[in-house]
Amino acid sequence: MSNELNIGGNSYGPNAVGRGARAVQRDVTIGAAGDDRLPVALAKLRHLVDEHEAQIPEAPRVRKDIDSLEREAQQADPDREGLRDIVKRILARVAAVGVVVAAANDTREIVESLFS
């Protein structure tokens, strides 16, 4: 039996490999209007990008993408695919820092829940 996990492309959500490994999917869905989870998630993501800037070669572009995501999400009729594209770019750019990837995935889940 192998403790190896090979994923082609992107993997969003929990993954676990090996004896005793656990993968947990957290519920970060948005509730009623006025719910502040997305702004909170974006603030956390900004903070983590700042904290781990030395490990994120494209940190300035990540910040720009976070700003774009925030602006688009505030529109009356946000571009669903545009939001997804922004989140994918963020995830690709922070891939080297696990804690930042986790925050970006939380943000992705919130964005997805906006349209469910």
N, C-alpha and C positions, 0 to 999 in steps of 0.2 A: 504494500500500500504506500502511496506517495503522499507527501505533505506539500505538493506543488499545485499551484493554481495558475493556469494560463488563460488570460482573457484577451481576445482579439478586439481591438477597438476600445470603446469606453465601457465602463461598468459603473452604474449608478445604483446605490443601495448597498445592503449588507453582503459581505463575502467573508467566509471563514474557511480555514484549512488547518488540518492537523488535529491531533488528539486534544480534546478539551476546548477547542476553538469555538467561539460563539459569535454570531453575527446578529446584531440587533437593529431592527428598523424602528426609528423613533417617529412618533406622530407629531407632525408640525403643521397640521392643516390650519387654514385660516377660517375663522368663524364669521361673525357678523361684521357689517360695515363698521369702520372705525377701529378694527383690530390692528394693533400695532406690531404684529410679528415680523412683517417684512422690514420696516424701518429698523427694528431691533436687530434683526439678522444682518442687515447691511452695515449697521454700526459695529457689530461684532466682527464682521468680515473685514471692514476697514482697519479696525484696531489690530487684528491678527496680521494683516498684510504689513502694517507699520512695524509691528513687533518682530516679524520675520523677514523684513525687507532684504537683508543681506543674502537670504537663501532663495529669493524670488527675482531672477534676472529681469523680468518685465514688470516689476512692481508699479512703475508709473502708468503703464498701460492697464494694469489690473484696476488701479484707482479710477482711471478714466472710464473703464467698463462698468465699475460699480456706480459711478455718477450717471452714466447712460441708463443703466438698469433702473435706478431710482427715478429718473425723469420719465422714462417710458412707462413704468408701472403706475405713475401718478396721472397719466392721461385718462380721459374719459373712456376711450376705446383703445386700450393698449394693444400693440402688435404682438400677438402671442408667439409667432415664430421668431420675431426679432428678440423678444425677451429670452427665449430658449437659446438662440444663437449667442447672445451676450453671456449667459451663464456657462455655455460650453466653452467659450473663449476663456472665461475666468478659470474654470476648472483645468483647462489645459495649461494655463500660465502658472498656476500654483501647485501643479502636480508633485513637485519635489518636497512639499511641506505638508505632512499628514494632517496636522491640526487645522491648517488653513483649508485643506481639501474638505475636511469634515464640515467646517462652517459654510463653505461654498455649496456643498451638497444640501445642507439645511436650507440655504437660500433657494436652491433649485427646487426642492420639494415645495416650498412655499409658493414659488412662482407657478409651479404646475397646479397647485391646489386653487389658484386664482381662477382657473378655467375648468374646474370639475363641477 
